[in-house]
Amino acid sequence: MKKVGIMVILIATTMLFVECNSSADNDNVRTVTTSITDYNNGVYYFNSTEEDFGNELSSFIYEHPEMEFVSMAPDDATANGYTLGYFVVFRSRVK
């Protein structure tokens, strides 16, 4: 029984690393039909949440290697804490 537990831990750890490495390839990101608003000063608004936001942000970073993530904040416009989207700040990468 102890050997089975160790095998499960090893397999789960291996799968975690394989999954993390695959994120470097944009093929694992599905296309989302949300809009991104560019405020032309490094601030972007992603009109998406949860999995869609993750996919949209991943695609954006993949398509803009010249930019570096700085910060982000949720757009919690409602009184009950429901997030509508995210404001994300990027800057040009220092060479």
N, C-alpha and C positions, 0 to 999 in steps of 0.2 A: 504494500500500500504506500509506503514511504517513497519507493522508486517511481510510482505513478505520479505522485505529487510533484516530485522533482522534475519529471518529464514535462508535466503540464506547465510548470513555471518556465522551463527552458524554451518550450515551444512558444509560449505567450511572449516572452522577452524577444525571441528571434522575430516573431511576427511584428512586434512593435518597431524594431529597428528597420525591418524591411519596409514597413509602411511609412516610416519617417523618411527614408531615403527616396521613396517613390514620389514624395511631394516635390522634389527638385525638378521633376518632369511634369510639365503642365498638362500632359495627356490625362491625368487623373482628375482634372477639374472640369466639371460640366459647365456649359455655357448657361448663364442666367440672363434673363431679359429684364434687368432692372436698369435704372438710369443713375449715372454718376454726374453730379454737378461740379464743374471746375470753376472755382472762384478766382482763378488766375493769379493767385498769390501763395500757392502751396497748400491751400485748404480745398478739400474735396468733400462732397456730401454723397454718401452711399445710401441710396434709398432702398435698403434691404436689411434683413435681420437673419439671425440664426445661421443655418447652413448656406443660404443664399449669400449672406454677407461674407462668409468665409470663402466661398468660391469666387465671388466678385473681387474681393481683396487679393486673393491669391493670383487671379488672372491679371489684375492691375499691376501688381508687383512684378510678375513675370514679363509683362509687356513694357515695363518702364524700369529697366535695370539701372538707368542713370539717376534714379530717385531713391532716396533713403527715408524710411519711416521715422517720424518724430513722435507723434502722439495721436490719440484718438479719444473721442467723447461720444456717448450715446445721445441721441435726440429723444429725450424722455418728455415729450410735449403733453402727455396726458397726466391726469392726477393720480392714476392707479399704477404708475411705474411701467407702462407699456412702451417699449422702445420702437420707434418708427424707422430709425436708420442710424447712421453714424457719421460724425464729422471726423475726417482723418487728415492729418497734417504730414506733408512730405517736404523734403528739401533736396537740392541737388547734391549728389555724392561729392565729397572732397577728394580730389585726385592727388 
